[in-house]
Every structure is written in structure tokens, then in C-alpha cells.
Amino acid sequence: MAHKQLTEEYYKLLHEIQAVDFVLVELNLYLDTHPSDSAIIEQYNAYAVKSKQLKEEYARRYGPLQHGDMADKPYSWPDAPWPWQV
Amino acid sequence: MATFTQYKVYYPFVGPCDPCPPIRAKTYNTPPQLYVPVQPPGLPQYDPYTALKQGTLWPAYYSPYDGRIESKPGE
């Protein structure tokens, strides 16, 4: 059974998702202590939208990224590569 | 000019009756959050990829750990 080969494009998209999510975490922590900083709230919302788009893009191209994403037919969730194999 | 690091050093007293071989220079880390505990708004930010690599979004609070510092200054 041929395993799904991961392209350069796959890693680039994954890297971008990780970067955007990390920025979201950092901004979230900042907003915990500075709730009224509206500039950062706008930035947070912009990145939140971007993160959603990237994840939808990933789900559309490579299948479900995380639990709860739309499953594709045939059901590929348990297939290789697993997250640590990527 | 010595390069700036977040590690400072102090030199403990070494006496003739020390039970163990002396450690002449002890280093300790002084990260930025000691000096600026409450983060001021409007600090400059890294771009997302650099932030992911550096481990923080704010360059002002970047505090690298370069592993155990074997050769301590003034050893």
C-alpha cells in the first residue's frame, strides 16, 4: 500500500500553521495581563482568522489535521504518517 | 567590549578547609523579566517564523539557554 508522500508544500503549510498558532499563544498570554490593549486584540483576531484559513486549507488538501476536522473517504485518520512521523 | 550575556558571575570564597574542590566562579542567569516584570504595551515583535524559532514573540524578552556553561568565565 503506497504511503502518502509528503511534499515540500506540505511542510511549508505545516510550518506556517505552527508559526501562526505560536503567535496566537503569545498574544493570548499578553492579553491575559493587558486586556484593554486594542491594537493587540486586532492583531489577535487577524491571526485567528488566518489560523482558521490555514487549517481549512490543510484539511482540504491533506485530510483532517486535528480531532474534529472533517473526515475524508475512505477514513484516513489512523493512516500513516502520524504526527511524530511527519 | 565583552559581549553582553544574561549570565552574571560571582566568585565564592575558597578556603583551605573546603571539603570539595573549589568552584571559583559561579554563574547565574538574569533574564529580562527580572528587570521588566510587567510588559509595557507596544513592544516590537518578531515575525511569526522567527518567533517560533526564538520561543517568544517579543525580542525584549528573548532569553536563550545555551546549555550548561562548562568553561565558566574566570575559571
Backbone of each chain as nested JSON, in Angstrom:
{
  "chains": [
    {"id": "A", "residues": [
      {"number": 1, "name": "MET", "atoms": {"N": [0.898, -1.165, 0.0], "CA": [0.0, 0.0, 0.0], "C": [0.938, 1.216, 0.0]}},
      {"number": 2, "name": "ALA", "atoms": {"N": [0.819, 2.065, -1.019], "CA": [1.754, 3.179, -1.107], "C": [1.414, 4.182, -0.01]}},
      {"number": 3, "name": "HIS", "atoms": {"N": [2.426, 4.566, 0.75], "CA": [2.164, 5.546, 1.8], "C": [2.069, 6.925, 1.206]}},
      {"number": 4, "name": "LYS", "atoms": {"N": [1.392, 7.771, 1.914], "CA": [1.183, 9.131, 1.426], "C": [2.538, 9.845, 1.49]}},
      {"number": 5, "name": "GLN", "atoms": {"N": [3.038, 10.317, 0.349], "CA": [4.336, 11.014, 0.371], "C": [4.083, 12.486, 0.673]}},
      {"number": 6, "name": "LEU", "atoms": {"N": [4.933, 13.031, 1.563], "CA": [4.705, 14.42, 1.978], "C": [5.561, 15.334, 1.124]}},
      {"number": 7, "name": "THR", "atoms": {"N": [4.922, 16.347, 0.578], "CA": [5.656, 17.219, -0.347], "C": [6.259, 18.39, 0.418]}},
      {"number": 8, "name": "GLU", "atoms": {"N": [7.107, 19.128, -0.247], "CA": [7.709, 20.335, 0.315], "C": [6.593, 21.306, 0.728]}},
      {"number": 9, "name": "GLU", "atoms": {"N": [5.601, 21.357, -0.124], "CA": [4.455, 22.248, 0.109], "C": [3.775, 21.901, 1.423]}},
      {"number": 10, "name": "TYR", "atoms": {"N": [3.689, 20.586, 1.738], "CA": [3.057, 20.122, 2.976], "C": [3.799, 20.695, 4.176]}},
      {"number": 11, "name": "TYR", "atoms": {"N": [5.128, 20.594, 4.14], "CA": [5.903, 21.058, 5.294], "C": [5.826, 22.574, 5.429]}},
      {"number": 12, "name": "LYS", "atoms": {"N": [5.759, 23.236, 4.286], "CA": [5.688, 24.699, 4.342], "C": [4.373, 25.111, 5.02]}},
      {"number": 13, "name": "LEU", "atoms": {"N": [3.29, 24.478, 4.621], "CA": [1.981, 24.824, 5.197], "C": [1.955, 24.493, 6.688]}},
      {"number": 14, "name": "LEU", "atoms": {"N": [2.512, 23.346, 7.043], "CA": [2.534, 22.948, 8.453], "C": [3.357, 23.933, 9.263]}},
      {"number": 15, "name": "HIS", "atoms": {"N": [4.493, 24.367, 8.676], "CA": [5.357, 25.32, 9.382], "C": [4.609, 26.627, 9.604]}},
      {"number": 16, "name": "GLU", "atoms": {"N": [3.863, 27.034, 8.592], "CA": [3.132, 28.296, 8.734], "C": [2.037, 28.17, 9.803]}},
      {"number": 17, "name": "ILE", "atoms": {"N": [1.358, 27.025, 9.815], "CA": [0.315, 26.814, 10.828], "C": [0.928, 26.891, 12.216]}},
      {"number": 18, "name": "GLN", "atoms": {"N": [2.104, 26.267, 12.382], "CA": [2.749, 26.269, 13.701], "C": [3.129, 27.699, 14.098]}},
      {"number": 19, "name": "ALA", "atoms": {"N": [3.669, 28.451, 13.115], "CA": [4.096, 29.82, 13.432], "C": [2.892, 30.668, 13.837]}},
      {"number": 20, "name": "VAL", "atoms": {"N": [1.823, 30.571, 13.06], "CA": [0.645, 31.393, 13.356], "C": [0.053, 30.998, 14.704]}},
      {"number": 21, "name": "ASP", "atoms": {"N": [-0.006, 29.701, 14.975], "CA": [-0.567, 29.28, 16.265], "C": [0.309, 29.731, 17.42]}},
      {"number": 22, "name": "PHE", "atoms": {"N": [1.625, 29.755, 17.212], "CA": [2.509, 30.203, 18.296], "C": [2.266, 31.676, 18.58]}},
      {"number": 23, "name": "VAL", "atoms": {"N": [2.095, 32.463, 17.515], "CA": [1.822, 33.894, 17.722], "C": [0.515, 34.047, 18.497]}},
      {"number": 24, "name": "LEU", "atoms": {"N": [-0.483, 33.196, 18.164], "CA": [-1.759, 33.278, 18.882], "C": [-1.556, 32.99, 20.366]}},
      {"number": 25, "name": "VAL", "atoms": {"N": [-0.736, 32.0, 20.663], "CA": [-0.496, 31.672, 22.076], "C": [0.148, 32.863, 22.779]}},
      {"number": 26, "name": "GLU", "atoms": {"N": [1.169, 33.437, 22.132], "CA": [1.882, 34.545, 22.766], "C": [0.947, 35.743, 22.982]}},
      {"number": 27, "name": "LEU", "atoms": {"N": [0.152, 36.058, 21.958], "CA": [-0.756, 37.209, 22.092], "C": [-1.803, 36.923, 23.154]}},
      {"number": 28, "name": "ASN", "atoms": {"N": [-2.241, 35.666, 23.229], "CA": [-3.225, 35.297, 24.244], "C": [-2.65, 35.546, 25.638]}},
      {"number": 29, "name": "LEU", "atoms": {"N": [-1.404, 35.101, 25.843], "CA": [-0.778, 35.304, 27.157], "C": [-0.638, 36.793, 27.447]}},
      {"number": 30, "name": "TYR", "atoms": {"N": [-0.268, 37.559, 26.402], "CA": [-0.115, 39.005, 26.615], "C": [-1.449, 39.616, 26.992]}},
      {"number": 31, "name": "LEU", "atoms": {"N": [-2.519, 39.204, 26.296], "CA": [-3.834, 39.796, 26.556], "C": [-4.368, 39.407, 27.936]}},
      {"number": 32, "name": "ASP", "atoms": {"N": [-3.855, 38.297, 28.478], "CA": [-4.293, 37.947, 29.834], "C": [-3.973, 39.076, 30.807]}},
      {"number": 33, "name": "THR", "atoms": {"N": [-2.82, 39.719, 30.581], "CA": [-2.413, 40.752, 31.542], "C": [-2.683, 42.147, 31.01]}},
      {"number": 34, "name": "HIS", "atoms": {"N": [-3.009, 42.248, 29.712], "CA": [-3.276, 43.594, 29.179], "C": [-4.59, 43.542, 28.398]}},
      {"number": 35, "name": "PRO", "atoms": {"N": [-5.722, 43.309, 29.089], "CA": [-6.98, 43.079, 28.354], "C": [-7.444, 44.269, 27.532]}},
      {"number": 36, "name": "SER", "atoms": {"N": [-6.94, 45.461, 27.847], "CA": [-7.522, 46.626, 27.14], "C": [-6.633, 47.087, 25.995]}},
      {"number": 37, "name": "ASP", "atoms": {"N": [-5.632, 46.274, 25.622], "CA": [-4.722, 46.697, 24.555], "C": [-5.389, 46.391, 23.218]}},
      {"number": 38, "name": "SER", "atoms": {"N": [-6.089, 47.368, 22.644], "CA": [-6.928, 47.054, 21.478], "C": [-6.084, 46.718, 20.252]}},
      {"number": 39, "name": "ALA", "atoms": {"N": [-4.907, 47.319, 20.135], "CA": [-4.093, 47.013, 18.945], "C": [-3.768, 45.523, 18.917]}},
      {"number": 40, "name": "ILE", "atoms": {"N": [-3.436, 44.987, 20.079], "CA": [-3.066, 43.566, 20.135], "C": [-4.313, 42.711, 19.91]}},
      {"number": 41, "name": "ILE", "atoms": {"N": [-5.472, 43.178, 20.356], "CA": [-6.697, 42.386, 20.137], "C": [-6.973, 42.286, 18.652]}},
      {"number": 42, "name": "GLU", "atoms": {"N": [-6.783, 43.405, 17.941], "CA": [-6.989, 43.354, 16.486], "C": [-6.001, 42.385, 15.845]}},
      {"number": 43, "name": "GLN", "atoms": {"N": [-4.755, 42.459, 16.289], "CA": [-3.757, 41.553, 15.719], "C": [-4.139, 40.111, 16.015]}},
      {"number": 44, "name": "TYR", "atoms": {"N": [-4.624, 39.879, 17.246], "CA": [-5.023, 38.516, 17.626], "C": [-6.137, 38.02, 16.709]}},
      {"number": 45, "name": "ASN", "atoms": {"N": [-7.128, 38.887, 16.467], "CA": [-8.246, 38.462, 15.613], "C": [-7.767, 38.188, 14.197]}},
      {"number": 46, "name": "ALA", "atoms": {"N": [-6.83, 39.028, 13.719], "CA": [-6.327, 38.801, 12.355], "C": [-5.647, 37.439, 12.283]}},
      {"number": 47, "name": "TYR", "atoms": {"N": [-4.838, 37.128, 13.297], "CA": [-4.136, 35.845, 13.268], "C": [-5.101, 34.695, 13.486]}},
      {"number": 48, "name": "ALA", "atoms": {"N": [-6.162, 34.935, 14.261], "CA": [-7.126, 33.848, 14.481], "C": [-7.802, 33.481, 13.165]}},
      {"number": 49, "name": "VAL", "atoms": {"N": [-8.161, 34.509, 12.387], "CA": [-8.772, 34.242, 11.086], "C": [-7.788, 33.497, 10.196]}},
      {"number": 50, "name": "LYS", "atoms": {"N": [-6.532, 33.975, 10.217], "CA": [-5.514, 33.353, 9.347], "C": [-5.312, 31.895, 9.742]}},
      {"number": 51, "name": "SER", "atoms": {"N": [-5.31, 31.643, 11.052], "CA": [-5.09, 30.276, 11.513], "C": [-6.218, 29.374, 11.039]}},
      {"number": 52, "name": "LYS", "atoms": {"N": [-7.448, 29.879, 11.116], "CA": [-8.583, 29.063, 10.678], "C": [-8.453, 28.75, 9.191]}},
      {"number": 53, "name": "GLN", "atoms": {"N": [-8.102, 29.777, 8.415], "CA": [-7.975, 29.568, 6.963], "C": [-6.921, 28.51, 6.663]}},
      {"number": 54, "name": "LEU", "atoms": {"N": [-5.77, 28.63, 7.344], "CA": [-4.677, 27.693, 7.07], "C": [-5.115, 26.275, 7.402]}},
      {"number": 55, "name": "LYS", "atoms": {"N": [-5.841, 26.145, 8.515], "CA": [-6.231, 24.785, 8.922], "C": [-7.261, 24.223, 7.967]}},
      {"number": 56, "name": "GLU", "atoms": {"N": [-8.163, 25.108, 7.48], "CA": [-9.132, 24.617, 6.487], "C": [-8.401, 24.204, 5.222]}},
      {"number": 57, "name": "GLU", "atoms": {"N": [-7.404, 24.986, 4.841], "CA": [-6.61, 24.667, 3.653], "C": [-5.931, 23.315, 3.849]}},
      {"number": 58, "name": "TYR", "atoms": {"N": [-5.377, 23.119, 5.027], "CA": [-4.692, 21.848, 5.31], "C": [-5.69, 20.699, 5.24]}},
      {"number": 59, "name": "ALA", "atoms": {"N": [-6.855, 20.902, 5.852], "CA": [-7.85, 19.817, 5.884], "C": [-8.3, 19.502, 4.465]}},
      {"number": 60, "name": "ARG", "atoms": {"N": [-8.436, 20.559, 3.654], "CA": [-8.899, 20.327, 2.283], "C": [-7.848, 19.531, 1.518]}},
      {"number": 61, "name": "ARG", "atoms": {"N": [-6.577, 19.865, 1.735], "CA": [-5.533, 19.225, 0.903], "C": [-5.072, 17.897, 1.464]}},
      {"number": 62, "name": "TYR", "atoms": {"N": [-4.877, 17.817, 2.802], "CA": [-4.178, 16.636, 3.314], "C": [-5.026, 15.815, 4.269]}},
      {"number": 63, "name": "GLY", "atoms": {"N": [-6.298, 16.189, 4.418], "CA": [-7.096, 15.401, 5.343], "C": [-7.144, 16.059, 6.705]}},
      {"number": 64, "name": "PRO", "atoms": {"N": [-7.816, 15.431, 7.651], "CA": [-8.018, 16.08, 8.962], "C": [-6.689, 16.317, 9.672]}},
      {"number": 65, "name": "LEU", "atoms": {"N": [-6.548, 17.518, 10.212], "CA": [-5.307, 17.853, 10.937], "C": [-5.458, 17.468, 12.402]}},
      {"number": 66, "name": "GLN", "atoms": {"N": [-6.626, 17.796, 12.96], "CA": [-6.823, 17.509, 14.384], "C": [-8.191, 16.871, 14.578]}},
      {"number": 67, "name": "HIS", "atoms": {"N": [-8.358, 16.291, 15.763], "CA": [-9.636, 15.642, 16.046], "C": [-10.745, 16.661, 15.838]}},
      {"number": 68, "name": "GLY", "atoms": {"N": [-11.767, 16.239, 15.12], "CA": [-12.884, 17.146, 14.922], "C": [-12.923, 17.726, 13.536]}},
      {"number": 69, "name": "ASP", "atoms": {"N": [-11.806, 17.562, 12.769], "CA": [-11.84, 18.049, 11.385], "C": [-12.687, 17.099, 10.551]}},
      {"number": 70, "name": "MET", "atoms": {"N": [-13.123, 17.621, 9.397], "CA": [-13.942, 16.793, 8.509], "C": [-13.146, 15.57, 8.073]}},
      {"number": 71, "name": "ALA", "atoms": {"N": [-13.748, 14.386, 8.228], "CA": [-13.039, 13.172, 7.815], "C": [-13.246, 12.958, 6.321]}},
      {"number": 72, "name": "ASP", "atoms": {"N": [-12.239, 12.384, 5.695], "CA": [-12.407, 12.136, 4.255], "C": [-12.646, 10.635, 4.023]}},
      {"number": 73, "name": "LYS", "atoms": {"N": [-13.147, 10.346, 2.83], "CA": [-13.473, 8.957, 2.493], "C": [-12.384, 8.404, 1.601]}},
      {"number": 74, "name": "PRO", "atoms": {"N": [-11.801, 7.243, 1.739], "CA": [-12.007, 6.406, 2.913], "C": [-11.4, 7.039, 4.154]}},
      {"number": 75, "name": "TYR", "atoms": {"N": [-11.861, 6.61, 5.288], "CA": [-11.488, 7.228, 6.567], "C": [-9.984, 7.112, 6.759]}},
      {"number": 76, "name": "SER", "atoms": {"N": [-9.265, 8.256, 6.759], "CA": [-7.804, 8.163, 6.719], "C": [-7.172, 8.568, 8.038]}},
      {"number": 77, "name": "TRP", "atoms": {"N": [-7.958, 8.818, 9.062], "CA": [-7.408, 9.351, 10.306], "C": [-6.274, 8.486, 10.862]}},
      {"number": 78, "name": "PRO", "atoms": {"N": [-6.466, 7.149, 10.961], "CA": [-5.397, 6.349, 11.58], "C": [-4.248, 6.028, 10.627]}},
      {"number": 79, "name": "ASP", "atoms": {"N": [-4.302, 6.54, 9.391], "CA": [-3.241, 6.148, 8.439], "C": [-1.93, 6.85, 8.774]}},
      {"number": 80, "name": "ALA", "atoms": {"N": [-0.837, 6.25, 8.302], "CA": [0.484, 6.896, 8.43], "C": [0.457, 8.12, 7.517]}},
      {"number": 81, "name": "PRO", "atoms": {"N": [1.303, 9.124, 7.677], "CA": [2.206, 9.301, 8.809], "C": [1.494, 9.909, 10.012]}},
      {"number": 82, "name": "TRP", "atoms": {"N": [1.887, 9.411, 11.176], "CA": [1.33, 10.0, 12.391], "C": [2.111, 11.269, 12.709]}},
      {"number": 83, "name": "PRO", "atoms": {"N": [1.584, 12.097, 13.628], "CA": [2.207, 13.406, 13.831], "C": [3.702, 13.335, 14.104]}},
      {"number": 84, "name": "TRP", "atoms": {"N": [4.155, 12.331, 14.864], "CA": [5.582, 12.328, 15.179], "C": [6.416, 11.76, 14.03]}},
      {"number": 85, "name": "GLN", "atoms": {"N": [5.682, 11.177, 13.033], "CA": [6.436, 10.628, 11.895], "C": [6.586, 11.668, 10.802]}},
      {"number": 86, "name": "VAL", "atoms": {"N": [5.823, 12.736, 10.916], "CA": [5.834, 13.719, 9.824], "C": [7.219, 14.33, 9.674]}}
    ]},
    {"id": "B", "residues": [
      {"number": 1, "name": "MET", "atoms": {"N": [35.031, 45.079, 23.632], "CA": [33.961, 45.206, 24.633], "C": [33.354, 43.805, 24.768]}},
      {"number": 2, "name": "ALA", "atoms": {"N": [33.241, 43.353, 26.012], "CA": [32.754, 41.99, 26.2], "C": [31.324, 41.908, 25.657]}},
      {"number": 3, "name": "THR", "atoms": {"N": [31.01, 40.757, 25.055], "CA": [29.644, 40.653, 24.52], "C": [28.669, 40.529, 25.691]}},
      {"number": 4, "name": "PHE", "atoms": {"N": [27.501, 41.109, 25.517], "CA": [26.511, 41.098, 26.605], "C": [25.914, 39.703, 26.716]}},
      {"number": 5, "name": "THR", "atoms": {"N": [25.85, 39.173, 27.901], "CA": [25.104, 37.915, 28.081], "C": [24.187, 38.123, 29.285]}},
      {"number": 6, "name": "GLN", "atoms": {"N": [23.204, 37.217, 29.386], "CA": [22.277, 37.349, 30.513], "C": [22.796, 36.573, 31.712]}},
      {"number": 7, "name": "TYR", "atoms": {"N": [24.071, 36.163, 31.642], "CA": [24.625, 35.407, 32.774], "C": [25.561, 36.314, 33.555]}},
      {"number": 8, "name": "LYS", "atoms": {"N": [25.419, 36.31, 34.849], "CA": [26.336, 37.067, 35.694], "C": [27.125, 36.06, 36.514]}},
      {"number": 9, "name": "VAL", "atoms": {"N": [28.203, 36.53, 37.101], "CA": [29.095, 35.585, 37.773], "C": [29.482, 36.157, 39.13]}},
      {"number": 10, "name": "TYR", "atoms": {"N": [29.63, 35.27, 40.085], "CA": [30.209, 35.723, 41.368], "C": [31.255, 34.694, 41.78]}},
      {"number": 11, "name": "TYR", "atoms": {"N": [32.145, 35.124, 42.624], "CA": [33.293, 34.283, 42.951], "C": [33.234, 33.919, 44.436]}},
      {"number": 12, "name": "PRO", "atoms": {"N": [32.818, 32.688, 44.762], "CA": [32.698, 32.322, 46.171], "C": [34.044, 32.27, 46.861]}},
      {"number": 13, "name": "PHE", "atoms": {"N": [34.001, 32.394, 48.174], "CA": [35.229, 32.342, 48.971], "C": [35.774, 30.92, 48.925]}},
      {"number": 14, "name": "VAL", "atoms": {"N": [37.067, 30.792, 48.708], "CA": [37.699, 29.464, 48.684], "C": [38.642, 29.385, 49.873]}},
      {"number": 15, "name": "GLY", "atoms": {"N": [38.412, 28.412, 50.774], "CA": [39.254, 28.324, 51.965], "C": [40.041, 27.028, 51.98]}},
      {"number": 16, "name": "PRO", "atoms": {"N": [41.057, 26.929, 52.828], "CA": [41.9, 25.717, 52.872], "C": [41.124, 24.501, 53.35]}},
      {"number": 17, "name": "CYS", "atoms": {"N": [40.064, 24.687, 54.129], "CA": [39.361, 23.508, 54.669], "C": [38.138, 23.151, 53.851]}},
      {"number": 18, "name": "ASP", "atoms": {"N": [38.076, 23.625, 52.606], "CA": [36.879, 23.296, 51.799], "C": [36.814, 21.783, 51.598]}},
      {"number": 19, "name": "PRO", "atoms": {"N": [35.652, 21.155, 51.812], "CA": [35.528, 19.695, 51.67], "C": [35.703, 19.239, 50.227]}},
      {"number": 20, "name": "CYS", "atoms": {"N": [35.32, 20.094, 49.262], "CA": [35.364, 19.645, 47.859], "C": [36.239, 20.592, 47.064]}},
      {"number": 21, "name": "PRO", "atoms": {"N": [36.664, 20.139, 45.874], "CA": [37.463, 21.041, 45.03], "C": [36.657, 22.312, 44.755]}},
      {"number": 22, "name": "PRO", "atoms": {"N": [37.286, 23.477, 44.845], "CA": [36.541, 24.743, 44.787], "C": [35.964, 25.006, 43.407]}},
      {"number": 23, "name": "ILE", "atoms": {"N": [34.771, 25.604, 43.417], "CA": [34.224, 26.143, 42.164], "C": [34.464, 27.638, 42.255]}},
      {"number": 24, "name": "ARG", "atoms": {"N": [35.405, 28.138, 41.483], "CA": [35.853, 29.505, 41.744], "C": [34.869, 30.523, 41.217]}},
      {"number": 25, "name": "ALA", "atoms": {"N": [34.208, 30.179, 40.102], "CA": [33.294, 31.179, 39.53], "C": [31.924, 30.542, 39.377]}},
      {"number": 26, "name": "LYS", "atoms": {"N": [30.927, 31.115, 40.01], "CA": [29.566, 30.596, 39.886], "C": [28.788, 31.553, 38.988]}},
      {"number": 27, "name": "THR", "atoms": {"N": [28.078, 30.992, 37.999], "CA": [27.305, 31.889, 37.118], "C": [25.821, 31.725, 37.429]}},
      {"number": 28, "name": "TYR", "atoms": {"N": [25.072, 32.777, 37.205], "CA": [23.605, 32.693, 37.386], "C": [22.955, 33.523, 36.287]}},
      {"number": 29, "name": "ASN", "atoms": {"N": [21.74, 33.111, 35.925], "CA": [21.064, 33.71, 34.775], "C": [20.165, 34.843, 35.251]}},
      {"number": 30, "name": "THR", "atoms": {"N": [20.213, 35.973, 34.56], "CA": [19.325, 37.092, 34.921], "C": [18.511, 37.456, 33.675]}},
      {"number": 31, "name": "PRO", "atoms": {"N": [17.39, 36.766, 33.47], "CA": [16.589, 37.024, 32.275], "C": [15.92, 38.39, 32.324]}},
      {"number": 32, "name": "PRO", "atoms": {"N": [15.447, 38.867, 31.183], "CA": [14.862, 40.221, 31.121], "C": [13.681, 40.411, 32.061]}},
      {"number": 33, "name": "GLN", "atoms": {"N": [12.94, 39.31, 32.333], "CA": [11.73, 39.54, 33.136], "C": [12.05, 39.931, 34.57]}},
      {"number": 34, "name": "LEU", "atoms": {"N": [13.324, 39.775, 34.964], "CA": [13.676, 40.254, 36.307], "C": [13.645, 41.773, 36.338]}},
      {"number": 35, "name": "TYR", "atoms": {"N": [14.032, 42.358, 35.201], "CA": [14.163, 43.817, 35.175], "C": [12.886, 44.479, 34.709]}},
      {"number": 36, "name": "VAL", "atoms": {"N": [12.16, 43.78, 33.795], "CA": [10.921, 44.411, 33.313], "C": [9.798, 43.408, 33.566]}},
      {"number": 37, "name": "PRO", "atoms": {"N": [9.39, 43.227, 34.825], "CA": [8.404, 42.189, 35.106], "C": [7.065, 42.417, 34.43]}},
      {"number": 38, "name": "VAL", "atoms": {"N": [6.605, 43.692, 34.415], "CA": [5.316, 43.948, 33.743], "C": [5.63, 44.418, 32.335]}},
      {"number": 39, "name": "GLN", "atoms": {"N": [5.093, 43.721, 31.363], "CA": [5.455, 44.011, 29.966], "C": [4.78, 45.292, 29.512]}},
      {"number": 40, "name": "PRO", "atoms": {"N": [5.549, 46.297, 29.072], "CA": [4.923, 47.525, 28.586], "C": [4.228, 47.251, 27.255]}},
      {"number": 41, "name": "PRO", "atoms": {"N": [3.134, 47.958, 26.965], "CA": [2.485, 47.747, 25.668], "C": [3.335, 48.288, 24.528]}},
      {"number": 42, "name": "GLY", "atoms": {"N": [3.076, 47.759, 23.31], "CA": [3.702, 48.33, 22.135], "C": [5.147, 47.937, 21.941]}},
      {"number": 43, "name": "LEU", "atoms": {"N": [5.538, 46.783, 22.513], "CA": [6.917, 46.345, 22.295], "C": [7.063, 45.834, 20.871]}},
      {"number": 44, "name": "PRO", "atoms": {"N": [8.239, 45.924, 20.284], "CA": [8.421, 45.371, 18.941], "C": [8.255, 43.848, 18.974]}},
      {"number": 45, "name": "GLN", "atoms": {"N": [7.856, 43.301, 17.831], "CA": [7.593, 41.862, 17.768], "C": [8.463, 41.234, 16.689]}},
      {"number": 46, "name": "TYR", "atoms": {"N": [8.78, 39.934, 16.889], "CA": [9.417, 39.161, 15.818], "C": [8.367, 38.843, 14.774]}},
      {"number": 47, "name": "ASP", "atoms": {"N": [8.814, 38.457, 13.556], "CA": [7.817, 37.915, 12.614], "C": [7.516, 36.481, 13.05]}},
      {"number": 48, "name": "PRO", "atoms": {"N": [6.373, 35.919, 12.64], "CA": [5.941, 34.626, 13.183], "C": [6.988, 33.523, 13.122]}},
      {"number": 49, "name": "TYR", "atoms": {"N": [7.714, 33.414, 11.986], "CA": [8.658, 32.3, 11.891], "C": [9.805, 32.478, 12.87]}},
      {"number": 50, "name": "THR", "atoms": {"N": [10.3, 33.701, 12.981], "CA": [11.397, 33.926, 13.938], "C": [10.895, 33.702, 15.346]}},
      {"number": 51, "name": "ALA", "atoms": {"N": [9.652, 34.154, 15.603], "CA": [9.106, 33.998, 16.952], "C": [9.043, 32.523, 17.31]}},
      {"number": 52, "name": "LEU", "atoms": {"N": [8.637, 31.705, 16.333], "CA": [8.554, 30.267, 16.592], "C": [9.925, 29.719, 16.935]}},
      {"number": 53, "name": "LYS", "atoms": {"N": [10.946, 30.242, 16.244], "CA": [12.307, 29.734, 16.454], "C": [12.866, 30.245, 17.775]}},
      {"number": 54, "name": "GLN", "atoms": {"N": [12.634, 31.533, 18.058], "CA": [13.203, 32.116, 19.27], "C": [12.459, 31.663, 20.52]}},
      {"number": 55, "name": "GLY", "atoms": {"N": [11.187, 31.309, 20.354], "CA": [10.451, 30.853, 21.527], "C": [9.706, 31.968, 22.218]}},
      {"number": 56, "name": "THR", "atoms": {"N": [9.79, 33.192, 21.624], "CA": [8.997, 34.28, 22.197], "C": [8.667, 35.257, 21.076]}},
      {"number": 57, "name": "LEU", "atoms": {"N": [7.567, 35.982, 21.246], "CA": [7.156, 36.924, 20.209], "C": [7.892, 38.255, 20.384]}},
      {"number": 58, "name": "TRP", "atoms": {"N": [8.438, 38.474, 21.593], "CA": [8.985, 39.794, 21.92], "C": [10.495, 39.703, 22.058]}},
      {"number": 59, "name": "PRO", "atoms": {"N": [11.244, 40.372, 21.16], "CA": [12.704, 40.318, 21.252], "C": [13.215, 40.764, 22.619]}},
      {"number": 60, "name": "ALA", "atoms": {"N": [12.479, 41.715, 23.239], "CA": [12.964, 42.248, 24.519], "C": [13.032, 41.142, 25.571]}},
      {"number": 61, "name": "TYR", "atoms": {"N": [12.189, 40.112, 25.431], "CA": [12.154, 39.079, 26.463], "C": [12.835, 37.787, 26.031]}},
      {"number": 62, "name": "TYR", "atoms": {"N": [13.611, 37.889, 24.947], "CA": [14.305, 36.676, 24.478], "C": [15.404, 36.321, 25.466]}},
      {"number": 63, "name": "SER", "atoms": {"N": [15.382, 35.086, 25.952], "CA": [16.374, 34.709, 26.962], "C": [16.894, 33.314, 26.632]}},
      {"number": 64, "name": "PRO", "atoms": {"N": [17.979, 33.237, 25.838], "CA": [18.426, 31.93, 25.371], "C": [19.082, 31.135, 26.49]}},
      {"number": 65, "name": "TYR", "atoms": {"N": [19.043, 29.851, 26.361], "CA": [19.774, 28.987, 27.304], "C": [20.778, 28.207, 26.481]}},
      {"number": 66, "name": "ASP", "atoms": {"N": [22.034, 28.525, 26.601], "CA": [22.99, 27.863, 25.706], "C": [23.573, 26.634, 26.384]}},
      {"number": 67, "name": "GLY", "atoms": {"N": [22.801, 25.892, 27.127], "CA": [23.304, 24.65, 27.706], "C": [24.194, 24.965, 28.89]}},
      {"number": 68, "name": "ARG", "atoms": {"N": [24.624, 23.919, 29.579], "CA": [25.482, 24.15, 30.75], "C": [26.728, 24.869, 30.311]}},
      {"number": 69, "name": "ILE", "atoms": {"N": [27.078, 25.91, 31.03], "CA": [28.265, 26.67, 30.628], "C": [29.455, 25.99, 31.304]}},
      {"number": 70, "name": "GLU", "atoms": {"N": [30.138, 25.11, 30.521], "CA": [31.222, 24.329, 31.138], "C": [32.354, 25.241, 31.573]}},
      {"number": 71, "name": "SER", "atoms": {"N": [32.89, 25.986, 30.568], "CA": [34.069, 26.811, 30.936], "C": [33.529, 28.133, 31.46]}},
      {"number": 72, "name": "LYS", "atoms": {"N": [33.489, 28.222, 32.807], "CA": [32.908, 29.446, 33.368], "C": [33.934, 30.563, 33.259]}},
      {"number": 73, "name": "PRO", "atoms": {"N": [33.484, 31.81, 33.062], "CA": [34.462, 32.913, 32.978], "C": [35.248, 32.989, 34.291]}},
      {"number": 74, "name": "GLY", "atoms": {"N": [36.523, 33.273, 34.16], "CA": [37.338, 33.448, 35.362], "C": [37.662, 32.135, 36.029]}},
      {"number": 75, "name": "GLU", "atoms": {"N": [37.46, 31.016, 35.294], "CA": [37.734, 29.692, 35.91], "C": [39.246, 29.572, 36.19]}}
    ]}
  ]
}
